Amino acid sequence: MKKVLVLGPVPPPYGGIASVMQALLHSDLKKAYQLELFERHSIFPAGYDTCFWKNVFRLKRFMAFLRKIFPKKFDLVHIHSDFNGGFTGTIVFMILTRLAGVKLLLHLHGTDWRFWHTSRPWLRRLRNNLAFRIPHAIIVLYGLWKKELLSLLPTHDVYVIGNAIEDVPELDATRVEAIKASLGIAADDFVVLTVGFVGRRKGALDTLEAVPELVRHNPRVKFVFVGGEEFPGESQPVIEKIRADRLEPWVQVVGEVPRERVPYYLACAHVFLLPSRQEGMPIAVLEALRAGLPVVVSRVGAMPEMIQDRETGILIDPGKPQDIVEAIKALMDAPELRSCLAQKGRALFEQQYEVGACVKQMSKVYESL
């Protein structure tokens, strides 16, 4: 049985990479491979809060990793990484893996290629170009990243495997009703739910621009934001706009909740909305498809590849509140459209984004290395 060391974060806290890793580590993949976790979080332990001590912690983690894999104690190291400031650390882990003589698979959980690579200074692009040559193979979330990587590495093995999550058992109806009561949702309210960081990147301010016209169209509409902050203070402009425009009767910001409670909030909604200005392949969209909700998402990142407009969801342009208005109006006024999109979205989840489908693809990549 092939031994695989998987490096990356697992919950808590919950995030895109952590959710995917948790699903894979608890999937049937562990029946075919001897999986072991080397945990890597972006959050530092207590006492490592200055620059000096953070670097000490990083050095200790690199040394622990080297002891873990050297000499060639694993057949494969599978590194999950985003493409932000932590990518420098990813490069160090990759170099250590190659020095240990172990096969290396890099799993990139990136967002917008232009933002993270093309628009970067030339030195950063050079670093990236060299780093992409270290692993034996690379997994990306959607086709655009594969196209761009192959333009840099035409002979490299690059695979597209989308994010995946586990299905959930039937929800406790009393818990769903309790959340509705806590949100003040009445039986005739029309609930639009957003799950994700509450800030500009996820389109929260664009949603607020759309609220007044949608309230005029249907005074029973309610908007609920579930999520924390990507950066400290980024939700403050959202809170201030809600107050300044007197939107409190129709808009609630719940804040961050444990990931296992997200399905209960989804069960309270009629529509899932994520009008992001920049995205990768958000777990929240997969959760909404799993919940059988019609989704309204923007044409950024993987979402145009995931969602077929007016078939498995509705696609809108980023940064255009009027598009949000028209999409939500269409779903408010056409229950049959909501039902159709919900059913086809749920089928899409089962076929492509339930963890079992991902395991089959991942096994093929593991066997190729």
Helices and strands as residue ranges (DSSP letters): E 3-8, H 16-25, H 29-32, E 34-39, H 51-69, E 76-81, H 87-99, E 103-108, H 113-113, I 114-118, H 122-131, E 137-140, H 143-152, E 157-160, H 173-183, E 190-195, H 204-217, E 221-226, H 236-244, E 251-255, G 259-261, H 262-266, E 271-274, H 283-290, E 295-298, H 303-306, E 314-316, H 321-333, H 335-348, I 349-353, H 355-368
